[in-house]
Amino acid sequence: MSVSGPDPEALVGGRLLAEITNRIVALMREHYGRGPIKAKTYVLDNLIVCVLSNGFTAIERTMVEGGEPNRVLDMRRDFQRMMKERYSSMIEQLTGRKVLAFLSQAHIEPDLTIEMFLMDGPVPGFGALELVDPAGPEDPGPAS
């Protein structure tokens, strides 16, 4: 890994998944004071999804137990909005693709956070099958 980060060509398959996961967890740890207990990243074609479990801080858990789960969710949404550029830049650096959309959702029970990135094209090495009906729904087919 160079000072500016890994070469996108060098990170493929499981190495890319691990690096994305590690970087997301590191950013959360840096800004929340702790990271999730469990984290896993999935890539399919042009979609990257990070599932993070058990990441609420002690203060957030206390607020949830005190009947204020919406305040925790609001704060998490605000934080993710502020971090959008940083997260997107990191994903772009690792994949060599542009992030078109970043979506983030926290969930109280179970304690989950989902980070999703829609890329401008497929991430190399992670494909998908796209079904397209060339005839369309209105085309009755050949006339007899």
Legacy VTK file of the C-alpha trace (Angstrom):
# vtk DataFile Version 3.0
C-alpha trace
ASCII
DATASET POLYDATA
POINTS 144 float
0.000 0.000 0.000
1.376 3.397 -0.975
1.065 6.627 0.989
-1.890 7.721 -1.160
-3.607 4.357 -0.694
-3.719 1.060 -2.480
-3.726 0.755 -6.252
-7.316 -0.182 -7.255
-5.864 -2.815 -9.590
-4.129 -4.498 -6.632
-7.305 -4.824 -4.572
-9.735 -7.364 -5.950
-12.057 -9.966 -4.529
-11.731 -10.618 -0.829
-8.864 -8.148 -0.428
-11.052 -5.306 -1.708
-13.974 -6.371 0.506
-11.687 -6.527 3.554
-10.137 -3.118 2.848
-13.549 -1.443 2.405
-14.776 -3.034 5.641
-11.643 -2.045 7.566
-11.767 1.550 6.328
-15.480 2.009 7.149
-14.925 0.558 10.645
-11.868 2.803 11.138
-13.838 5.924 10.187
-16.616 4.986 12.600
-14.120 4.239 15.364
-12.373 7.559 14.758
-15.570 9.628 14.885
-17.761 7.699 17.352
-15.009 6.532 19.687
-15.826 2.899 18.922
-16.641 0.815 15.899
-19.108 -1.968 15.264
-18.477 -5.421 16.749
-19.178 -7.116 13.416
-18.868 -5.776 9.875
-19.193 -7.314 6.431
-19.073 -5.852 2.930
-20.832 -7.154 -0.161
-20.244 -6.076 -3.763
-22.522 -6.955 -6.637
-21.912 -5.300 -9.986
-22.122 -1.551 -9.246
-23.489 -1.800 -5.697
-21.407 -1.902 -2.506
-23.193 -2.677 0.770
-21.556 -2.616 4.219
-23.505 -4.187 7.081
-22.274 -3.099 10.511
-23.594 -4.725 13.708
-23.530 -3.631 17.336
-22.037 -0.208 16.738
-24.078 2.028 19.018
-22.128 3.888 21.665
-22.950 3.615 25.379
-24.690 7.008 25.224
-26.790 5.913 22.230
-27.781 2.651 23.961
-28.748 4.626 27.069
-30.903 6.955 24.968
-32.616 3.991 23.284
-33.267 2.322 26.650
-34.623 5.667 27.916
-37.224 5.771 25.156
-35.428 8.118 22.726
-34.561 5.883 19.740
-35.574 8.527 17.196
-33.024 10.980 18.596
-30.312 8.353 18.081
-31.458 7.705 14.502
-31.615 11.445 13.757
-28.094 11.969 15.090
-26.799 9.027 13.030
-28.451 10.434 9.874
-26.883 13.841 10.508
-23.470 12.257 11.020
-23.696 10.198 7.808
-24.753 13.277 5.830
-21.670 15.093 7.147
-19.428 12.107 6.322
-20.794 11.516 2.795
-17.830 13.084 0.978
-15.253 11.333 3.132
-16.898 7.907 2.740
-17.430 8.388 -1.001
-13.858 9.552 -1.587
-12.511 6.493 0.224
-14.689 4.120 -1.823
-13.689 5.856 -5.075
-10.000 5.567 -4.158
-10.308 1.849 -3.411
-12.436 0.874 -6.416
-11.344 3.316 -9.099
-15.058 4.031 -9.760
-17.149 7.143 -9.040
-19.820 7.023 -6.326
-23.152 8.154 -7.805
-25.136 7.801 -4.574
-24.411 7.100 -0.916
-27.226 5.843 1.295
-27.002 5.115 4.992
-29.543 3.680 7.388
-29.322 2.907 11.089
-31.680 0.426 12.722
-32.312 0.145 16.466
-33.269 -3.486 17.106
-31.204 -5.227 16.051
-28.395 -2.660 16.270
-27.433 -2.395 12.594
-26.105 0.233 10.238
-26.161 -0.246 6.470
-23.887 1.830 4.230
-24.638 1.552 0.497
-22.736 2.987 -2.442
-24.072 3.010 -6.010
-21.129 3.229 -8.389
-20.910 4.609 -11.945
-20.165 1.144 -13.319
-19.408 -2.388 -12.217
-16.665 -2.976 -9.689
-14.201 -5.281 -11.481
-14.538 -8.889 -10.415
-18.082 -8.561 -9.048
-20.759 -9.185 -11.655
-24.509 -9.527 -11.834
-27.028 -10.970 -14.219
-29.376 -8.412 -15.745
-32.535 -9.687 -17.388
-34.008 -7.509 -20.118
-37.168 -8.355 -22.057
-36.308 -7.191 -25.591
-39.883 -7.722 -26.822
-41.372 -5.577 -24.069
-44.696 -6.210 -22.321
-46.864 -4.889 -25.182
-45.306 -6.882 -28.030
-47.547 -9.927 -28.762
-44.754 -11.618 -30.704
-44.790 -12.737 -34.377
-48.124 -12.653 -36.216
-49.526 -15.984 -37.474
LINES 1 145
144 0 1 2 3 4 5 6 7 8 9 10 11 12 13 14 15 16 17 18 19 20 21 22 23 24 25 26 27 28 29 30 31 32 33 34 35 36 37 38 39 40 41 42 43 44 45 46 47 48 49 50 51 52 53 54 55 56 57 58 59 60 61 62 63 64 65 66 67 68 69 70 71 72 73 74 75 76 77 78 79 80 81 82 83 84 85 86 87 88 89 90 91 92 93 94 95 96 97 98 99 100 101 102 103 104 105 106 107 108 109 110 111 112 113 114 115 116 117 118 119 120 121 122 123 124 125 126 127 128 129 130 131 132 133 134 135 136 137 138 139 140 141 142 143
